[in-house]
């Protein structure tokens, strides 16, 4: 098999007085016949970091970083960026995801055994254009399965983050973990408690977007199901895991609370996957404390905020997730009057598109119904009607601003409240959206004469 290699990388290999290998995802994906948008190429060799740097500089490579303790080098060849690693063997202490000792070696077998899964331990020697497969990873790739480079209990016991990587890579690639692999993961699931929140969230986010990696439909759902199977959800999202086996009204729901949440992610647009996962996270709390699910959206918003802060999610995404969780039930049964929906639309115009997406995903996840949600149909109809009538959908479209209201005599401290009320009025009756009429209305209705 011959891999597609850039001219720059071929020239680098030719300049090396030692064999230079590509290893990991690029080799795996090439054998599997799948294409990644990312396309990172990791290289390695049985040579020291300094020895590699000397060869790299001969072909004009720009060495951007050298980490001699781990034998890692980062470099740039024109516009191409690579990470190089010396052949090495690592020693771990259970539960600590970074090696406590690193031993450099010229033995490719030892280098292969320091990795996680056999499918990631296949090498391609650039000059000879040959595949080197010390652990039988090619067979795993062809059969689309995940096995560990050594005993699964040992591999997962060395680094708890590998538990998340198992779910993420299995989902992205469409590979199935063997039972031994799954059992090894289950035996070490408590190690996730020692992994930093940032690393947990980075892997979780990649799982939520797993279908984007190689275009495998439903990959995000498969990844979450595997997290649940090995017990990871109980560690990283215990509030969500409480919904396992918690029944819902069978008139509307086919699944328990947890499965419904995972299926909401399955049907959700990629822009709202975290919100889809957490939109009902308050349901278990409500059932345990109140014996019912009433007003669960309020608790979902509260708990979603706690979860996002714990996982170090960005403030912007946290705020959006909280807001969508709080609003997702509004008019779920389509019983809100049109005027109320009009006011709701203008008050939440900034997030309306994503709210409609979460409502649709929520509806589809109830009974795997892919038809348009009745609430979405209703709201889109009202929205289009408002647009055709020329209704202002936000304050920018209101034909008066705060400065003009103040000049007309509205007290500065009342401007925000006045603008909000005028926008509500115009949402219901768009013909009111004229500057003179708005100022007159503001002075006549909202200000003391």
Secondary structure as a PSIPRED ss2 file (coil, helix, strand):
# PSIPRED VFORMAT (PSIPRED V4.0)

   1 X C   1.000  0.000  0.000
   2 X C   1.000  0.000  0.000
   3 X C   1.000  0.000  0.000
   4 X C   1.000  0.000  0.000
   5 X C   1.000  0.000  0.000
   6 X C   1.000  0.000  0.000
   7 X H   0.000  1.000  0.000
   8 X H   0.000  1.000  0.000
   9 X H   0.000  1.000  0.000
  10 X H   0.000  1.000  0.000
  11 X H   0.000  1.000  0.000
  12 X H   0.000  1.000  0.000
  13 X H   0.000  1.000  0.000
  14 X H   0.000  1.000  0.000
  15 X H   0.000  1.000  0.000
  16 X C   1.000  0.000  0.000
  17 X C   1.000  0.000  0.000
  18 X C   1.000  0.000  0.000
  19 X C   1.000  0.000  0.000
  20 X C   1.000  0.000  0.000
  21 X E   0.000  0.000  1.000
  22 X E   0.000  0.000  1.000
  23 X E   0.000  0.000  1.000
  24 X C   1.000  0.000  0.000
  25 X H   0.000  1.000  0.000
  26 X H   0.000  1.000  0.000
  27 X H   0.000  1.000  0.000
  28 X H   0.000  1.000  0.000
  29 X H   0.000  1.000  0.000
  30 X H   0.000  1.000  0.000
  31 X H   0.000  1.000  0.000
  32 X H   0.000  1.000  0.000
  33 X C   1.000  0.000  0.000
  34 X C   1.000  0.000  0.000
  35 X C   1.000  0.000  0.000
  36 X C   1.000  0.000  0.000
  37 X C   1.000  0.000  0.000
  38 X C   1.000  0.000  0.000
  39 X C   1.000  0.000  0.000
  40 X C   1.000  0.000  0.000
  41 X C   1.000  0.000  0.000
  42 X E   0.000  0.000  1.000
  43 X E   0.000  0.000  1.000
  44 X E   0.000  0.000  1.000
  45 X E   0.000  0.000  1.000
  46 X C   1.000  0.000  0.000
  47 X C   1.000  0.000  0.000
  48 X C   1.000  0.000  0.000
  49 X H   0.000  1.000  0.000
  50 X H   0.000  1.000  0.000
  51 X H   0.000  1.000  0.000
  52 X H   0.000  1.000  0.000
  53 X H   0.000  1.000  0.000
  54 X H   0.000  1.000  0.000
  55 X H   0.000  1.000  0.000
  56 X H   0.000  1.000  0.000
  57 X H   0.000  1.000  0.000
  58 X H   0.000  1.000  0.000
  59 X C   1.000  0.000  0.000
  60 X C   1.000  0.000  0.000
  61 X C   1.000  0.000  0.000
  62 X E   0.000  0.000  1.000
  63 X E   0.000  0.000  1.000
  64 X E   0.000  0.000  1.000
  65 X E   0.000  0.000  1.000
  66 X E   0.000  0.000  1.000
  67 X E   0.000  0.000  1.000
  68 X C   1.000  0.000  0.000
  69 X C   1.000  0.000  0.000
  70 X C   1.000  0.000  0.000
  71 X C   1.000  0.000  0.000
  72 X E   0.000  0.000  1.000
  73 X E   0.000  0.000  1.000
  74 X E   0.000  0.000  1.000
  75 X E   0.000  0.000  1.000
  76 X E   0.000  0.000  1.000
  77 X E   0.000  0.000  1.000
  78 X C   1.000  0.000  0.000
  79 X C   1.000  0.000  0.000
  80 X E   0.000  0.000  1.000
  81 X E   0.000  0.000  1.000
  82 X E   0.000  0.000  1.000
  83 X E   0.000  0.000  1.000
  84 X E   0.000  0.000  1.000
  85 X E   0.000  0.000  1.000
  86 X E   0.000  0.000  1.000
  87 X C   1.000  0.000  0.000
  88 X E   0.000  0.000  1.000
  89 X E   0.000  0.000  1.000
  90 X E   0.000  0.000  1.000
  91 X E   0.000  0.000  1.000
  92 X C   1.000  0.000  0.000
  93 X C   1.000  0.000  0.000
  94 X C   1.000  0.000  0.000
  95 X C   1.000  0.000  0.000
  96 X C   1.000  0.000  0.000
  97 X C   1.000  0.000  0.000
  98 X C   1.000  0.000  0.000
  99 X C   1.000  0.000  0.000
 100 X C   1.000  0.000  0.000
 101 X E   0.000  0.000  1.000
 102 X E   0.000  0.000  1.000
 103 X E   0.000  0.000  1.000
 104 X E   0.000  0.000  1.000
 105 X C   1.000  0.000  0.000
 106 X C   1.000  0.000  0.000
 107 X C   1.000  0.000  0.000
 108 X H   0.000  1.000  0.000
 109 X H   0.000  1.000  0.000
 110 X H   0.000  1.000  0.000
 111 X H   0.000  1.000  0.000
 112 X H   0.000  1.000  0.000
 113 X H   0.000  1.000  0.000
 114 X C   1.000  0.000  0.000
 115 X C   1.000  0.000  0.000
 116 X C   1.000  0.000  0.000
 117 X E   0.000  0.000  1.000
 118 X H   0.000  1.000  0.000
 119 X H   0.000  1.000  0.000
 120 X H   0.000  1.000  0.000
 121 X C   1.000  0.000  0.000
 122 X C   1.000  0.000  0.000
 123 X E   0.000  0.000  1.000
 124 X E   0.000  0.000  1.000
 125 X E   0.000  0.000  1.000
 126 X C   1.000  0.000  0.000
 127 X C   1.000  0.000  0.000
 128 X C   1.000  0.000  0.000
 129 X C   1.000  0.000  0.000
 130 X E   0.000  0.000  1.000
 131 X E   0.000  0.000  1.000
 132 X E   0.000  0.000  1.000
 133 X C   1.000  0.000  0.000
 134 X C   1.000  0.000  0.000
 135 X C   1.000  0.000  0.000
 136 X C   1.000  0.000  0.000
 137 X H   0.000  1.000  0.000
 138 X H   0.000  1.000  0.000
 139 X H   0.000  1.000  0.000
 140 X H   0.000  1.000  0.000
 141 X H   0.000  1.000  0.000
 142 X H   0.000  1.000  0.000
 143 X C   1.000  0.000  0.000
 144 X C   1.000  0.000  0.000
 145 X E   0.000  0.000  1.000
 146 X E   0.000  0.000  1.000
 147 X C   1.000  0.000  0.000
 148 X E   0.000  0.000  1.000
 149 X C   1.000  0.000  0.000
 150 X C   1.000  0.000  0.000
 151 X C   1.000  0.000  0.000
 152 X H   0.000  1.000  0.000
 153 X H   0.000  1.000  0.000
 154 X H   0.000  1.000  0.000
 155 X H   0.000  1.000  0.000
 156 X H   0.000  1.000  0.000
 157 X H   0.000  1.000  0.000
 158 X H   0.000  1.000  0.000
 159 X C   1.000  0.000  0.000
 160 X C   1.000  0.000  0.000
 161 X H   0.000  1.000  0.000
 162 X H   0.000  1.000  0.000
 163 X H   0.000  1.000  0.000
 164 X H   0.000  1.000  0.000
 165 X H   0.000  1.000  0.000
 166 X H   0.000  1.000  0.000
 167 X H   0.000  1.000  0.000
 168 X H   0.000  1.000  0.000
 169 X H   0.000  1.000  0.000
 170 X H   0.000  1.000  0.000
 171 X H   0.000  1.000  0.000
 172 X H   0.000  1.000  0.000
 173 X H   0.000  1.000  0.000
 174 X C   1.000  0.000  0.000
 175 X C   1.000  0.000  0.000
 176 X E   0.000  0.000  1.000
 177 X E   0.000  0.000  1.000
 178 X C   1.000  0.000  0.000
 179 X H   0.000  1.000  0.000
 180 X H   0.000  1.000  0.000
 181 X H   0.000  1.000  0.000
 182 X H   0.000  1.000  0.000
 183 X H   0.000  1.000  0.000
 184 X H   0.000  1.000  0.000
 185 X H   0.000  1.000  0.000
 186 X H   0.000  1.000  0.000
 187 X H   0.000  1.000  0.000
 188 X C   1.000  0.000  0.000
 189 X H   0.000  1.000  0.000
 190 X H   0.000  1.000  0.000
 191 X H   0.000  1.000  0.000
 192 X H   0.000  1.000  0.000
 193 X H   0.000  1.000  0.000
 194 X H   0.000  1.000  0.000
 195 X C   1.000  0.000  0.000
 196 X C   1.000  0.000  0.000
 197 X H   0.000  1.000  0.000
 198 X H   0.000  1.000  0.000
 199 X H   0.000  1.000  0.000
 200 X H   0.000  1.000  0.000
 201 X H   0.000  1.000  0.000
 202 X H   0.000  1.000  0.000
 203 X H   0.000  1.000  0.000
 204 X H   0.000  1.000  0.000
 205 X H   0.000  1.000  0.000
 206 X H   0.000  1.000  0.000
 207 X H   0.000  1.000  0.000
 208 X H   0.000  1.000  0.000
 209 X C   1.000  0.000  0.000
 210 X H   0.000  1.000  0.000
 211 X H   0.000  1.000  0.000
 212 X H   0.000  1.000  0.000
 213 X H   0.000  1.000  0.000
 214 X H   0.000  1.000  0.000
 215 X C   1.000  0.000  0.000
 216 X C   1.000  0.000  0.000
 217 X C   1.000  0.000  0.000
 218 X C   1.000  0.000  0.000
 219 X H   0.000  1.000  0.000
 220 X H   0.000  1.000  0.000
 221 X H   0.000  1.000  0.000
 222 X H   0.000  1.000  0.000
 223 X H   0.000  1.000  0.000
 224 X H   0.000  1.000  0.000
 225 X H   0.000  1.000  0.000
 226 X H   0.000  1.000  0.000
 227 X H   0.000  1.000  0.000
 228 X H   0.000  1.000  0.000
 229 X H   0.000  1.000  0.000
 230 X H   0.000  1.000  0.000
 231 X C   1.000  0.000  0.000
 232 X H   0.000  1.000  0.000
 233 X H   0.000  1.000  0.000
 234 X H   0.000  1.000  0.000
 235 X H   0.000  1.000  0.000
 236 X H   0.000  1.000  0.000
 237 X C   1.000  0.000  0.000
 238 X H   0.000  1.000  0.000
 239 X H   0.000  1.000  0.000
 240 X H   0.000  1.000  0.000
 241 X H   0.000  1.000  0.000
 242 X C   1.000  0.000  0.000
 243 X C   1.000  0.000  0.000
 244 X C   1.000  0.000  0.000
 245 X C   1.000  0.000  0.000
 246 X C   1.000  0.000  0.000
 247 X C   1.000  0.000  0.000
 248 X C   1.000  0.000  0.000
 249 X C   1.000  0.000  0.000
 250 X C   1.000  0.000  0.000
 251 X C   1.000  0.000  0.000
 252 X C   1.000  0.000  0.000
 253 X C   1.000  0.000  0.000
 254 X C   1.000  0.000  0.000
 255 X C   1.000  0.000  0.000
 256 X C   1.000  0.000  0.000
 257 X H   0.000  1.000  0.000
 258 X H   0.000  1.000  0.000
 259 X H   0.000  1.000  0.000
 260 X H   0.000  1.000  0.000
 261 X H   0.000  1.000  0.000
 262 X H   0.000  1.000  0.000
 263 X H   0.000  1.000  0.000
 264 X H   0.000  1.000  0.000
 265 X H   0.000  1.000  0.000
 266 X H   0.000  1.000  0.000
 267 X H   0.000  1.000  0.000
 268 X C   1.000  0.000  0.000
 269 X C   1.000  0.000  0.000
 270 X H   0.000  1.000  0.000
 271 X H   0.000  1.000  0.000
 272 X H   0.000  1.000  0.000
 273 X H   0.000  1.000  0.000
 274 X H   0.000  1.000  0.000
 275 X H   0.000  1.000  0.000
 276 X H   0.000  1.000  0.000
 277 X H   0.000  1.000  0.000
 278 X H   0.000  1.000  0.000
 279 X C   1.000  0.000  0.000
 280 X C   1.000  0.000  0.000
 281 X C   1.000  0.000  0.000
 282 X C   1.000  0.000  0.000
 283 X H   0.000  1.000  0.000
 284 X H   0.000  1.000  0.000
 285 X H   0.000  1.000  0.000
 286 X H   0.000  1.000  0.000
 287 X H   0.000  1.000  0.000
 288 X H   0.000  1.000  0.000
 289 X H   0.000  1.000  0.000
 290 X H   0.000  1.000  0.000
 291 X C   1.000  0.000  0.000
 292 X C   1.000  0.000  0.000
 293 X C   1.000  0.000  0.000
 294 X C   1.000  0.000  0.000
 295 X C   1.000  0.000  0.000
 296 X H   0.000  1.000  0.000
 297 X H   0.000  1.000  0.000
 298 X H   0.000  1.000  0.000
 299 X H   0.000  1.000  0.000
 300 X H   0.000  1.000  0.000
 301 X H   0.000  1.000  0.000
 302 X H   0.000  1.000  0.000
 303 X H   0.000  1.000  0.000
 304 X H   0.000  1.000  0.000
 305 X H   0.000  1.000  0.000
 306 X H   0.000  1.000  0.000
 307 X H   0.000  1.000  0.000
 308 X H   0.000  1.000  0.000
 309 X H   0.000  1.000  0.000
 310 X H   0.000  1.000  0.000
 311 X C   1.000  0.000  0.000
 312 X C   1.000  0.000  0.000
 313 X C   1.000  0.000  0.000
 314 X C   1.000  0.000  0.000
 315 X H   0.000  1.000  0.000
 316 X H   0.000  1.000  0.000
 317 X H   0.000  1.000  0.000
 318 X H   0.000  1.000  0.000
 319 X H   0.000  1.000  0.000
 320 X H   0.000  1.000  0.000
 321 X H   0.000  1.000  0.000
 322 X H   0.000  1.000  0.000
 323 X H   0.000  1.000  0.000
 324 X H   0.000  1.000  0.000
 325 X H   0.000  1.000  0.000
 326 X H   0.000  1.000  0.000
 327 X H   0.000  1.000  0.000
 328 X C   1.000  0.000  0.000
 329 X C   1.000  0.000  0.000
 330 X C   1.000  0.000  0.000
 331 X C   1.000  0.000  0.000
 332 X C   1.000  0.000  0.000
 333 X C   1.000  0.000  0.000
 334 X C   1.000  0.000  0.000
 335 X C   1.000  0.000  0.000
 336 X C   1.000  0.000  0.000
 337 X C   1.000  0.000  0.000
 338 X H   0.000  1.000  0.000
 339 X H   0.000  1.000  0.000
 340 X H   0.000  1.000  0.000
 341 X H   0.000  1.000  0.000
 342 X H   0.000  1.000  0.000
 343 X H   0.000  1.000  0.000
 344 X H   0.000  1.000  0.000
 345 X H   0.000  1.000  0.000
 346 X H   0.000  1.000  0.000
 347 X H   0.000  1.000  0.000
 348 X C   1.000  0.000  0.000
 349 X H   0.000  1.000  0.000
 350 X H   0.000  1.000  0.000
 351 X H   0.000  1.000  0.000
 352 X H   0.000  1.000  0.000
 353 X H   0.000  1.000  0.000
 354 X H   0.000  1.000  0.000
 355 X H   0.000  1.000  0.000
 356 X H   0.000  1.000  0.000
 357 X H   0.000  1.000  0.000
 358 X H   0.000  1.000  0.000
 359 X H   0.000  1.000  0.000
 360 X H   0.000  1.000  0.000
 361 X H   0.000  1.000  0.000
 362 X H   0.000  1.000  0.000
 363 X H   0.000  1.000  0.000
 364 X H   0.000  1.000  0.000
 365 X H   0.000  1.000  0.000
 366 X H   0.000  1.000  0.000
 367 X H   0.000  1.000  0.000
 368 X C   1.000  0.000  0.000
 369 X C   1.000  0.000  0.000
 370 X C   1.000  0.000  0.000
 371 X C   1.000  0.000  0.000
 372 X C   1.000  0.000  0.000
 373 X C   1.000  0.000  0.000
 374 X H   0.000  1.000  0.000
 375 X H   0.000  1.000  0.000
 376 X H   0.000  1.000  0.000
 377 X H   0.000  1.000  0.000
 378 X H   0.000  1.000  0.000
 379 X H   0.000  1.000  0.000
 380 X H   0.000  1.000  0.000
 381 X H   0.000  1.000  0.000
 382 X H   0.000  1.000  0.000
 383 X H   0.000  1.000  0.000
 384 X H   0.000  1.000  0.000
 385 X H   0.000  1.000  0.000
 386 X H   0.000  1.000  0.000
 387 X H   0.000  1.000  0.000
 388 X H   0.000  1.000  0.000
 389 X H   0.000  1.000  0.000
 390 X C   1.000  0.000  0.000
 391 X C   1.000  0.000  0.000
 392 X C   1.000  0.000  0.000
 393 X C   1.000  0.000  0.000
 394 X C   1.000  0.000  0.000
 395 X H   0.000  1.000  0.000
 396 X H   0.000  1.000  0.000
 397 X H   0.000  1.000  0.000
 398 X C   1.000  0.000  0.000
 399 X C   1.000  0.000  0.000
 400 X C   1.000  0.000  0.000
 401 X C   1.000  0.000  0.000
 402 X H   0.000  1.000  0.000
 403 X H   0.000  1.000  0.000
 404 X H   0.000  1.000  0.000
 405 X H   0.000  1.000  0.000
 406 X H   0.000  1.000  0.000
 407 X H   0.000  1.000  0.000
 408 X H   0.000  1.000  0.000
 409 X C   1.000  0.000  0.000
 410 X C   1.000  0.000  0.000
 411 X C   1.000  0.000  0.000
 412 X H   0.000  1.000  0.000
 413 X H   0.000  1.000  0.000
 414 X H   0.000  1.000  0.000
 415 X H   0.000  1.000  0.000
 416 X H   0.000  1.000  0.000
 417 X H   0.000  1.000  0.000
 418 X H   0.000  1.000  0.000
 419 X H   0.000  1.000  0.000
 420 X H   0.000  1.000  0.000
 421 X H   0.000  1.000  0.000
 422 X H   0.000  1.000  0.000
 423 X H   0.000  1.000  0.000
 424 X H   0.000  1.000  0.000
 425 X H   0.000  1.000  0.000
 426 X H   0.000  1.000  0.000
 427 X H   0.000  1.000  0.000
 428 X H   0.000  1.000  0.000
 429 X C   1.000  0.000  0.000
 430 X H   0.000  1.000  0.000
 431 X H   0.000  1.000  0.000
 432 X H   0.000  1.000  0.000
 433 X C   1.000  0.000  0.000
 434 X C   1.000  0.000  0.000
 435 X H   0.000  1.000  0.000
 436 X H   0.000  1.000  0.000
 437 X H   0.000  1.000  0.000
 438 X H   0.000  1.000  0.000
 439 X H   0.000  1.000  0.000
 440 X H   0.000  1.000  0.000
 441 X H   0.000  1.000  0.000
 442 X H   0.000  1.000  0.000
 443 X H   0.000  1.000  0.000
 444 X H   0.000  1.000  0.000
 445 X H   0.000  1.000  0.000
 446 X H   0.000  1.000  0.000
 447 X C   1.000  0.000  0.000
 448 X C   1.000  0.000  0.000
 449 X C   1.000  0.000  0.000
